[in-house]
Amino acid sequence: MTGRPPGATPPGRTSEYGTEQVRVLEETVKGYAARTKGDPGAIPEEIRRNMASVLVFYADDVHDIIGLHGDFSEGGLSTRPNDVDVDRATLTDFIRGLAEDGGAFRMVRGSQLALVSDGLQSLGKTDFEGGSDKAEGTALVSGNSLGILDRVGAQALEARDGGADREEWLEAYRNQGGRNEGAGKPEEFFASARDGGYLVEMFQRRADRLGARPEGPEGSGTGLHPEILDMLEKTYRLGF
């Protein structure tokens, strides 16, 4: 699927892989997703983190599938850079299987959070002030991708009624490491009453660093252009 040994460090951006490697990825995801849809524990425990690592290597393709609207399993749309033919629901079911291991899930979520951060860094002051198409597009992909992943995390936690099993999952998530997720705890990110407020704060911090002041009324007092805020909140809720 990647041609790299288990435990290899992913490159900064997704590489282009061979046709056969991509085909094996597609078949693996589809095969396990057909089972995890009814049984999240269907992916063997010993390979969950290796499978999560594969999705990190294909992070940009994953970002397209769960972040953009459209069916990438059809010929009309292509993920970048590897044209992975898997639809959003199938990939989400596969990730839900990986999320039986809190550490494996953090690997996947962390790679997507990094891409959201990269997207934010590409926005300039005028994007925030005018609510540009680029800023709205970044909000759309960010809200979709993290909304879906936070739903998966919530499902994994809800399946653990409390006690040692729930704490073991949270501890595995915390201990996996990865990028700094800012204020908040996994039990807050994946709570049933989650609202994606941390995502709004990520956009606010970037706008503040640029000294951006939106045109017209600020979105609900956040300091963000109302169209950016609306897109963030709307797409994040789609993950529920």
LINBELTA-V205315 format. One record per residue. RES is the residue in three letters. PHI is phi as a letter, one per 20 degrees, with the letter a starting at -180 (999 if undefined). NEAR is the number of other ideal C-beta (glycine too) atoms within 8 Angstrom. Layout:
BEGIN
RES/PHI/NEAR
RES/PHI/NEAR
END
This chain:
BEGIN
MET/999/10
THR/c/9
GLY/m/6
ARG/d/5
PRO/f/4
PRO/g/5
GLY/n/4
ALA/f/8
THR/f/3
PRO/f/8
PRO/f/7
GLY/f/2
ARG/c/5
THR/f/12
SER/e/7
GLU/e/5
TYR/d/11
GLY/f/6
THR/g/5
GLU/f/6
GLN/f/11
VAL/f/13
ARG/f/8
VAL/f/9
LEU/g/13
GLU/g/11
GLU/f/8
THR/f/11
VAL/f/12
LYS/f/10
GLY/f/8
TYR/f/13
ALA/f/13
ALA/f/8
ARG/e/11
THR/f/15
LYS/g/7
GLY/d/5
ASP/b/7
PRO/g/11
GLY/e/7
ALA/f/9
ILE/f/14
PRO/g/5
GLU/g/7
GLU/f/4
ILE/d/8
ARG/f/14
ARG/f/10
ASN/f/8
MET/f/14
ALA/f/14
SER/f/13
VAL/f/12
LEU/f/14
VAL/f/12
PHE/f/13
TYR/d/14
ALA/g/14
ASP/f/12
ASP/f/13
VAL/f/13
HIS/g/12
ASP/f/11
ILE/f/14
ILE/e/13
GLY/d/11
LEU/d/8
HIS/e/4
GLY/p/6
ASP/d/7
PHE/e/14
SER/e/7
GLU/e/7
GLY/f/3
GLY/f/4
LEU/c/8
SER/c/5
THR/f/12
ARG/d/8
PRO/d/9
ASN/d/11
ASP/l/7
VAL/f/12
ASP/e/7
VAL/c/11
ASP/e/9
ARG/f/10
ALA/f/6
THR/f/12
LEU/f/14
THR/f/11
ASP/f/12
PHE/f/14
ILE/f/13
ARG/f/12
GLY/f/16
LEU/f/15
ALA/f/14
GLU/f/11
ASP/d/13
GLY/g/16
GLY/f/11
ALA/f/15
PHE/f/16
ARG/f/13
MET/g/15
VAL/f/15
ARG/f/11
GLY/f/13
SER/f/13
GLN/f/16
LEU/f/11
ALA/f/10
LEU/f/12
VAL/f/14
SER/f/10
ASP/f/8
GLY/f/11
LEU/f/12
GLN/f/7
SER/e/7
LEU/e/12
GLY/d/6
LYS/g/8
THR/f/7
ASP/f/11
PHE/f/18
GLU/f/11
GLY/d/10
GLY/m/13
SER/f/8
ASP/g/5
LYS/f/9
ALA/f/14
GLU/f/12
GLY/f/8
THR/f/12
ALA/f/13
LEU/f/13
VAL/f/13
SER/f/17
GLY/f/18
ASN/f/16
SER/f/14
LEU/f/16
GLY/f/15
ILE/f/13
LEU/f/14
ASP/f/14
ARG/f/10
VAL/f/13
GLY/f/14
ALA/f/12
GLN/f/11
ALA/f/16
LEU/f/12
GLU/f/7
ALA/f/6
ARG/d/10
ASP/f/5
GLY/p/5
GLY/m/7
ALA/f/5
ASP/f/9
ARG/f/11
GLU/f/8
GLU/f/9
TRP/f/13
LEU/f/12
GLU/f/9
ALA/f/12
TYR/f/12
ARG/f/8
ASN/f/7
GLN/f/12
GLY/m/4
GLY/o/7
ARG/f/7
ASN/f/3
GLU/e/9
GLY/m/7
ALA/f/4
GLY/o/7
LYS/c/5
PRO/g/10
GLU/f/8
GLU/e/8
PHE/g/12
PHE/d/11
ALA/f/8
SER/f/5
ALA/e/4
ARG/f/10
ASP/c/5
GLY/m/14
GLY/g/6
TYR/f/11
LEU/f/13
VAL/g/13
GLU/f/10
MET/f/13
PHE/f/16
GLN/f/11
ARG/f/8
ARG/f/12
ALA/f/12
ASP/f/9
ARG/f/6
LEU/e/10
GLY/m/6
ALA/f/9
ARG/c/5
PRO/f/15
GLU/f/6
GLY/m/5
PRO/f/4
GLU/f/10
GLY/f/14
SER/l/6
GLY/m/5
THR/e/9
GLY/n/10
LEU/e/15
HIS/g/15
PRO/g/13
GLU/f/9
ILE/f/15
LEU/f/14
ASP/f/9
MET/f/12
LEU/g/16
GLU/f/11
LYS/f/9
THR/f/14
TYR/f/15
ARG/f/9
LEU/f/10
GLY/f/13
PHE/f/5
END
